[in-house]
Amino acid sequence: MTATMIKEFRLPDLGEGLTESEILSWKVAVGDTVTLNQVIAEVETAKAVVELPSPFAGTVAALHEQPGTVVEVGKPIVSFEVDDAGISNGNGAPVAGGTSADGGSDDADQASPAKREPNLVGYGAVVEHSGRPARRARSQQQPAGPAAEPVIPQRAEPAAERPRSTPPVRKLARDLGIDLEQVSGTGPGGLITREDVQAFTGTTEAPSAPVSQEGRETRTPIKGVRKFTAAAMVASAFTAPHVTEFLTVDVTATMELLARLKGNKAFEGYKLTPLTIAAKAVLVALRNNPTLNSRWDESSQEIIQFNYVNLGIAAATPRGLTVPNIKDADQLTLRELSTALTELTETARAGKTSPADLSGGTISITNIGVFGIDAGTPILNPGEAAILALGAVRKAPWVVDDQLAVRQVMSLSLSFDHRLVDGEQGSRFLADLGAILGDPAMVMTMI
């Protein structure tokens, strides 16, 4: 006879010690039947928007938090009514024979390794191809806690399909107090766009932003990505001794190369920009200047030099600045790098960057040139030894063979951690980078 019981799902740590997340929306309602790893909610951490998969197969018994609520890691957010087949522990591991999900042993601990289905965000159930959930190592399990008996409301009708939109658009709608159910989408397949929401405000009286009594100030809570970025930048600025060097380069030859590549059939369909070429140049220059691809480990009092490059690209998003990185970028061809940069940018702007893509970077680039800026003093991404700012490409008078000519020039701004990188090392890296961008054929002397 199959037994049923109520199991709680507690909010997991979705990446590198994050302590809280905001519930953006529920994808299920009380009374819905869910399957293992089915997406049940969308939450925003300090780094990214993440979809939560269900660690149980069963029926939604209670939703403990409302959308817009900031919840601490470890707090119950949803309860399920499950039977023996749908029971798993807090990390999504199964419990055989109806054993409590908060502890005990099961046969899966003894199961032989098998090829498994990947889970969605790194904490949920791992499923073998046989269809049976497989238990993770006990050292990775969530701490068990006393199971509170949730108040189970009456079964509600299943929620209607939610209007299609991107996370930034949903946030804009929340900020303006607009119900997306009332907005008609004009994007592909009925997708609701930012313009649709803004147009809707013209026909609807939206509540004003929080202001002071005098109406002379607007206050916005500091949370999410903005809060995380601010804390990280303060920590970096007051931990690592920053040094910034500048170099202005005649990049006419690089821009000519870019124009030729865009007309080459081998690069048809690829998005090529000055950032694409500069990123490849950084990867080449690092081969002769590996100290810039390293990290200061205060706890062990060691300098860790990486033999791979996870290239971070600063991205301005509606939620604030993020720096996702391209894993093993040094192993990519120019076409592969172009694809990776395009995907990284589109994912970041849509607010879908995963916590894994925001961690583990080794060196970063910030492209301030897209805003028409020539130079700056970028702050290091925490844990990295260097960051490069690319300035705008401009036509300017330049001396070529003792003759004045109009050339295309770019300013490079390199900030580095002076604990790790000496002035000579930083200067040589910047000089190599300038040599490549000034004459792309110089790559042949560096590889």
C-alpha positions in Angstrom: 0.0 0.0 0.0 1.4 3.4 -1.0 1.8 5.9 1.8 1.7 9.7 1.4 3.3 12.4 3.5 4.0 16.1 3.4 7.6 17.1 2.5 9.0 20.7 2.6 11.4 22.2 0.1 13.7 24.7 1.6 15.4 27.4 -0.4 18.9 26.2 -1.4 22.1 28.1 -1.7 22.1 28.8 -5.4 25.7 29.9 -5.7 28.9 30.5 -3.6 27.5 31.3 -0.2 24.5 33.5 -1.2 22.3 34.0 1.8 18.9 35.0 0.3 16.9 35.1 -2.9 13.7 36.9 -4.0 10.8 34.9 -5.2 9.9 36.4 -8.6 7.1 34.1 -9.6 5.6 30.7 -9.1 5.2 28.4 -12.1 2.8 26.1 -10.1 -0.3 26.5 -7.9 -1.6 24.6 -4.9 -3.1 21.4 -6.1 -0.8 21.1 -9.2 0.8 17.8 -9.9 4.6 18.1 -10.5 7.3 15.8 -11.7 10.9 15.5 -10.6 13.0 18.4 -11.8 10.0 20.3 -13.2 10.5 24.1 -12.9 8.3 25.3 -10.1 9.6 28.9 -9.4 11.7 31.7 -10.7 13.9 33.4 -8.1 16.5 36.2 -8.3 19.7 35.9 -6.3 22.3 38.6 -5.9 23.9 37.4 -9.1 21.2 36.1 -11.5 17.7 35.0 -12.2 17.4 31.2 -11.6 14.7 28.7 -12.3 14.1 26.3 -9.4 13.4 22.6 -10.3 11.3 20.5 -8.0 13.2 17.9 -5.8 10.0 15.9 -5.5 7.3 14.2 -7.6 3.9 14.8 -6.2 1.2 17.4 -5.5 1.8 21.0 -4.4 0.3 21.2 -1.0 1.3 24.8 0.1 3.2 27.8 -1.2 4.8 29.4 1.9 6.1 32.6 0.2 4.5 35.1 -2.1 6.2 36.6 -5.2 8.3 39.7 -4.3 9.3 38.2 -1.0 13.0 38.0 -0.1 13.6 34.6 1.6 16.7 33.4 3.5 18.5 30.3 2.4 17.2 27.3 4.4 13.6 28.6 4.9 10.7 26.5 3.6 9.2 27.9 0.4 6.8 25.1 -0.7 5.4 21.8 0.6 4.5 18.7 -1.4 2.2 15.8 -0.8 4.3 12.8 -2.0 4.1 9.1 -1.9 7.0 6.6 -1.5 8.0 6.9 -5.2 8.3 10.7 -5.1 10.2 11.2 -1.9 13.6 12.6 -2.0 15.8 14.4 0.5 16.4 18.2 0.6 19.0 17.8 -2.2 16.7 15.8 -4.4 18.0 12.4 -3.5 15.5 9.5 -3.3 14.6 7.7 -0.1 13.6 4.1 -0.6 10.9 2.3 1.3 9.2 5.5 2.5 12.1 6.5 4.7 11.9 10.1 5.9 13.5 12.6 3.5 15.3 14.2 6.4 17.6 11.3 7.1 18.1 7.6 7.0 19.8 5.4 4.5 18.6 3.9 1.2 19.6 1.5 -1.4 20.7 4.3 -3.8 23.8 4.8 -1.6 25.0 1.4 -2.8 24.0 1.8 -6.4 26.8 1.5 -8.9 27.7 4.7 -10.9 25.6 5.3 -14.0 25.2 7.9 -16.7 22.9 10.5 -15.2 20.7 13.3 -16.4 22.0 16.8 -15.4 19.9 18.8 -13.0 18.9 22.3 -13.6 20.8 24.5 -11.2 23.2 22.2 -9.5 21.3 21.2 -6.4 18.3 19.3 -7.5 17.7 15.6 -8.2 20.2 13.8 -10.4 18.4 11.2 -12.4 19.8 8.0 -13.9 18.9 7.1 -17.5 17.0 4.2 -16.0 14.5 6.7 -14.7 15.3 6.1 -11.0 16.6 9.1 -9.0 20.1 8.7 -7.7 21.3 10.0 -4.3 24.1 12.5 -4.0 27.0 12.1 -1.6 25.8 12.5 2.0 28.4 15.3 2.5 26.4 17.4 0.1 23.0 16.9 1.7 21.2 19.8 3.3 21.1 19.9 7.1 18.0 18.2 8.3 15.7 20.2 10.4 12.4 19.6 12.3 9.6 19.3 9.7 7.0 21.9 10.4 3.5 20.9 9.6 2.3 23.4 6.9 -1.2 24.7 6.8 -2.7 23.2 3.7 -5.1 25.5 1.9 -7.9 24.2 -0.2 -7.0 23.0 -3.7 -7.0 25.9 -6.1 -7.7 25.8 -9.8 -4.5 25.4 -11.8 -3.0 28.7 -12.7 -3.5 29.9 -16.3 -0.5 30.0 -18.6 1.7 33.0 -17.7 2.2 35.7 -20.4 5.5 35.2 -22.2 8.1 37.8 -21.3 11.7 38.1 -20.3 12.9 38.7 -16.6 13.8 42.4 -17.2 10.4 43.0 -18.7 8.7 41.3 -15.8 10.7 43.4 -13.3 9.8 46.6 -15.2 6.1 45.6 -15.0 6.4 44.9 -11.2 8.1 48.3 -10.7 5.3 50.0 -12.6 2.6 48.0 -10.8 1.4 46.5 -14.1 -0.3 43.1 -14.4 1.2 41.5 -17.5 -2.1 39.5 -17.9 -3.5 42.8 -19.2 -0.7 43.6 -21.7 -0.8 42.4 -25.3 2.6 41.2 -26.6 3.8 42.4 -30.0 7.0 40.4 -30.0 7.7 37.0 -31.7 5.0 34.5 -30.7 3.2 37.1 -28.6 6.2 37.9 -26.4 5.6 40.9 -24.3 8.4 43.5 -24.8 9.7 46.4 -22.8 8.0 48.7 -25.4 4.7 46.9 -24.8 4.9 47.6 -21.1 5.9 51.2 -21.6 3.1 51.7 -24.1 0.6 50.2 -21.6 1.6 52.8 -19.0 0.2 55.5 -21.4 -3.3 54.0 -21.1 -3.1 52.9 -17.4 -2.6 54.9 -14.3 0.4 53.2 -12.8 1.4 53.9 -9.2 4.3 56.3 -8.8 7.7 55.3 -7.4 8.2 55.6 -3.7 9.0 59.3 -2.9 9.5 61.5 0.1 6.7 63.6 1.5 8.0 66.6 -0.4 8.1 64.7 -3.6 11.6 65.8 -4.3 13.3 62.4 -3.8 13.0 58.9 -5.2 14.1 56.0 -3.2 15.0 52.6 -4.6 15.8 49.6 -2.3 19.3 48.3 -2.7 19.0 44.6 -3.3 19.7 41.8 -5.8 22.5 42.3 -8.3 23.0 46.0 -7.4 23.6 45.1 -3.8 26.0 42.3 -4.6 28.0 44.4 -7.1 28.3 47.3 -4.7 29.7 45.1 -1.9 32.1 43.3 -4.3 33.4 46.5 -5.8 34.0 48.0 -2.3 35.8 44.9 -1.2 38.0 44.8 -4.3 38.9 48.5 -4.1 40.0 48.3 -0.5 41.7 44.9 -0.7 43.7 44.9 -3.9 46.2 47.8 -4.5 45.0 48.9 -8.0 47.4 50.3 -10.6 46.1 51.5 -13.9 48.1 52.1 -17.1 47.0 53.6 -20.4 48.0 53.1 -24.0 46.5 54.6 -27.1 46.9 52.5 -30.2 46.4 53.0 -33.9 43.9 50.2 -34.7 43.4 51.0 -38.3 44.9 47.6 -39.4 42.6 45.8 -36.9 39.5 47.6 -38.2 40.5 46.7 -41.8 40.9 43.1 -40.8 37.5 43.2 -39.2 36.0 44.5 -42.4 37.6 41.7 -44.4 36.4 39.0 -42.0 32.9 40.3 -42.2 33.0 39.8 -45.9 34.5 36.3 -45.7 32.1 33.4 -46.2 33.8 31.5 -43.4 32.5 34.1 -40.9 29.0 34.5 -42.4 26.4 34.6 -39.7 29.0 35.4 -37.0 28.8 38.7 -35.1 32.3 40.3 -35.3 33.1 43.5 -33.4 36.2 45.3 -32.0 35.5 43.5 -28.8 35.8 40.1 -30.6 39.3 40.9 -31.9 40.4 42.6 -28.7 39.3 39.5 -26.6 41.3 37.2 -28.9 44.3 39.6 -28.6 44.1 39.4 -24.8 44.1 35.6 -24.9 47.2 35.7 -27.1 49.0 38.3 -25.0 48.4 36.3 -21.8 50.6 33.4 -23.2 53.7 35.6 -22.8 52.4 37.4 -19.6 50.7 34.7 -17.5 51.1 36.6 -14.2 48.0 38.7 -15.2 46.0 35.4 -15.2 46.4 34.7 -11.5 44.9 35.2 -8.1 46.1 36.2 -4.6 45.1 33.6 -2.0 45.2 35.3 1.3 44.2 32.3 3.4 47.1 30.1 2.1 49.5 33.0 1.4 50.0 31.8 -2.1 49.8 33.2 -5.6 47.7 30.9 -7.8 48.5 31.1 -11.5 45.8 29.7 -13.8 46.8 27.5 -16.7 43.4 28.2 -18.4 41.6 31.5 -19.1 38.0 32.1 -18.0 37.4 35.4 -19.7 35.0 37.7 -18.0 33.0 40.3 -20.0 31.4 43.1 -18.0 27.7 43.4 -19.1 25.3 46.2 -18.3 21.9 44.7 -17.6 18.6 46.1 -16.3 19.5 44.6 -12.9 22.9 46.2 -12.8 26.5 45.2 -13.7 27.3 41.6 -14.0 30.6 39.9 -15.2 29.8 36.5 -16.7 32.8 34.6 -18.1 33.6 32.3 -21.0 35.1 29.1 -19.7 38.4 28.0 -21.2 38.3 30.9 -23.7 41.9 30.3 -24.5 40.9 27.1 -26.3 38.4 28.7 -28.6 38.9 29.7 -32.3 37.9 33.2 -33.4 34.5 32.0 -34.6 33.9 30.0 -31.4 34.8 33.1 -29.4 32.4 35.2 -31.4 29.6 32.8 -30.8 30.4 32.6 -27.0 30.5 36.4 -26.8 27.1 36.8 -28.5 25.5 34.1 -26.3 27.0 35.6 -23.2 25.7 39.1 -24.0 22.2 38.0 -25.0 21.8 35.8 -21.9 23.0 38.6 -19.6 20.6 41.1 -21.0 17.8 38.7 -20.6 18.7 38.2 -17.0 19.3 34.5 -17.5 23.0 34.2 -16.6 23.5 31.2 -14.3 25.5 31.5 -11.1 28.1 29.1 -12.5 28.8 31.5 -15.4 29.3 34.4 -12.9 31.9 32.6 -10.9 35.4 31.3 -11.6 36.6 34.2 -13.9 40.4 34.7 -14.2 40.7 38.0 -16.1 38.0 40.5 -17.4 37.3 43.0 -20.1 34.9 46.0 -19.9 33.9 47.6 -23.2 33.3 51.2 -22.2 33.8 52.2 -25.8 30.2 51.3 -26.6 29.2 54.3 -24.5 31.5 56.6 -26.3 34.1 56.7 -23.5 37.8 56.7 -24.3 39.5 55.6 -21.1 38.9 54.9 -17.4 40.2 53.2 -14.3 38.2 50.0 -14.0 38.0 48.2 -10.6 39.1 44.6 -10.5 36.5 41.9 -10.5 37.1 40.3 -7.0 39.6 37.5 -7.1 41.2 38.5 -10.4 44.5 40.1 -11.1 43.7 42.3 -14.0 40.8 44.0 -16.0 41.1 45.7 -19.3 38.9 48.6 -20.4 38.4 49.1 -24.2 37.8 52.7 -25.3 35.9 53.9 -28.3 37.4 53.6 -31.8 37.8 57.2 -33.1 39.3 58.9 -36.1 42.2 61.1 -35.0 45.3 62.7 -36.5 48.2 60.3 -36.2 51.9 60.4 -37.3 52.6 57.6 -39.8 56.1 57.4 -41.4 56.7 61.0 -40.2 53.6 62.1 -42.0 50.4 63.3 -40.4 47.4 61.1 -41.3 43.9 60.4 -40.2 43.8 57.0 -38.5 41.4 55.0 -36.3 42.7 54.9 -32.7 41.6 53.3 -29.4 42.7 53.8 -25.8 43.4 50.8 -23.6 43.1 51.1 -19.8 44.6 48.2 -17.8 44.1 47.9 -14.0 46.0 45.2 -12.1 46.6 44.0 -8.6 50.1 45.3 -7.7 50.5 42.5 -5.1 50.5 40.0 -8.1 51.6 42.0 -11.1 54.7 44.2 -11.1 54.7 47.4 -13.2 57.0 45.7 -15.7 54.7 42.7 -16.2 51.6 44.9 -16.6 53.5 47.2 -19.0 54.7 44.3 -21.2 51.2 42.8 -21.4 49.7 46.1 -22.4 52.5 46.7 -25.0 52.0 43.2 -26.5 48.2 43.8 -26.6 48.9 47.2 -28.3 51.2 45.5 -30.8 48.6 43.0 -31.8 45.8 45.5 -32.2 48.2 47.8 -34.1 49.3 45.1 -36.5 47.4 41.8 -36.2 50.2 40.0 -38.0 52.2 40.4 -34.8 50.2 37.4 -33.5 52.6 35.2 -35.5 55.5 36.3 -33.3 53.7 35.4 -30.1 52.3 31.9 -30.7 
